Amino acid sequence: MENSNFENQKKPNYAIKIGALAYVIWGILHIYVGYIGISQYFTDPNRGLWSALIGGDKMPIDKFQFASDPMTLKVTANFILNFCLDVAGYGMLGILLGVMLWKNTKPWLAYLVGLCIIGLADLSFLFLQVTPGHIKGDLGTYGGPILWFIAIIILPFGLPKFKLKELF
């Protein structure tokens, strides 16, 4: 009798677990961008912040014209810090989606938010900054889109049957 109960138990949903972990790792990487922004803002708001962003083939650091007037320095430092904090906010969203998926809390809502919101954030960064060569393409800059892609491809294999009422 105990064997039949064991056999009837649901097997772990590896697709959901992999997707959830991909979002949590994605989130941690993006929160780290916020940390870099804050630390550079307080240590070197001009060169440090810009150097954390640029460095691609089309925007080498050694050819970049750093601002020298106080007003431009303040405005650009605040814009870059704002960008870094926005990225950290997306990171928090990614972790929340990973937790929702892991706990099977509205998994379709988590999937669709990840597909649309995280996708918009990551793909716009990838295609507007990294692939044109403004920001250096490396594991750090390609890692986020790769993790997002893994999540959105694998998750549907583990999601329950879609019910519209789950979204609300």
Number of C-alpha atoms within 10 A of each C-alpha: 5 6 7 8 8 10 9 8 8 7 8 9 13 13 18 24 21 20 26 28 21 22 30 22 19 26 27 16 20 26 24 16 23 21 16 18 28 18 15 21 18 12 12 13 21 21 18 17 25 19 18 16 19 19 20 18 15 15 16 15 19 9 9 13 8 14 13 9 8 9 10 13 16 13 11 16 23 16 13 21 23 15 15 23 21 17 22 23 17 22 25 19 23 30 23 17 28 29 19 18 25 17 13 16 13 18 26 22 18 21 23 15 15 22 16 11 14 24 18 12 15 21 16 12 17 19 11 13 18 23 17 15 18 18 24 22 18 10 9 11 18 16 15 24 19 14 19 22 16 16 25 18 12 16 21 16 12 16 17 11 8 11 9 9 7 11 12 6
